[in-house]
Amino acid sequence: MDVLDYMERRFLAEVHEDFVDKLDAGLIETKNKQEALIDSYCEEILKRYPEWADLQVSVVAGAGFEPAAFRL
């Protein structure tokens, strides 16, 4: 495992622990509170990984994708 994998796993563990603590404390009961939590996570990610600021992601369907199941 290289250093970046270790750092990513550590960050995810910290976020998970933080999320569970906030869930137990009732700090994410409303939509506004949930959005505030997500915003704080986004800020933390950009502080730790500034190169991700302009990251763009594309999602492509894999084998077995059935467009008829997702009619819009």
C-alpha positions in Angstrom: 0.0 0.0 0.0 1.5 3.3 -0.9 1.4 6.5 1.1 -1.6 8.0 -0.8 -3.7 4.9 -0.2 -2.9 5.0 3.5 -3.7 8.8 3.7 -7.0 8.2 1.8 -8.0 5.3 4.1 -7.1 7.4 7.2 -9.2 10.3 6.0 -12.2 8.1 5.2 -11.9 6.6 8.7 -11.8 10.0 10.3 -14.8 11.2 8.3 -16.8 8.0 9.2 -16.0 8.5 12.9 -17.0 12.2 12.7 -20.2 11.2 10.9 -21.2 8.6 13.5 -20.5 11.1 16.3 -22.7 13.7 14.6 -25.5 11.1 13.9 -25.5 10.0 17.5 -25.6 13.6 18.7 -28.6 14.4 16.4 -26.7 17.0 14.5 -27.8 15.9 11.1 -31.6 15.5 11.6 -32.6 18.2 9.1 -31.8 18.8 5.5 -30.0 22.1 6.3 -27.8 20.4 8.9 -27.0 17.6 6.4 -26.0 20.2 3.8 -23.8 22.0 6.3 -22.0 18.8 7.2 -21.4 18.0 3.5 -20.1 21.5 2.9 -17.7 21.1 5.9 -16.4 17.8 4.4 -15.9 19.4 1.0 -13.9 22.2 2.6 -11.8 19.7 4.5 -11.1 17.7 1.3 -10.1 20.8 -0.6 -7.7 21.7 2.2 -6.1 18.3 2.2 -6.2 17.7 -1.6 -6.1 21.1 -3.3 -5.4 19.4 -6.7 -8.9 18.0 -6.6 -10.4 21.5 -6.9 -11.0 21.2 -10.6 -11.6 17.4 -10.7 -14.2 16.3 -13.1 -15.7 12.8 -13.0 -17.6 10.9 -15.7 -19.8 8.0 -14.9 -20.2 5.3 -17.6 -22.7 2.4 -17.4 -21.1 -1.0 -17.3 -22.2 -4.4 -18.7 -25.8 -5.2 -18.1 -27.0 -1.6 -18.1 -30.6 -1.4 -19.1 -31.6 2.1 -20.3 -35.3 1.1 -20.2 -35.1 0.7 -16.5 -34.1 4.4 -16.1 -36.7 6.2 -18.2 -36.6 9.9 -17.6 
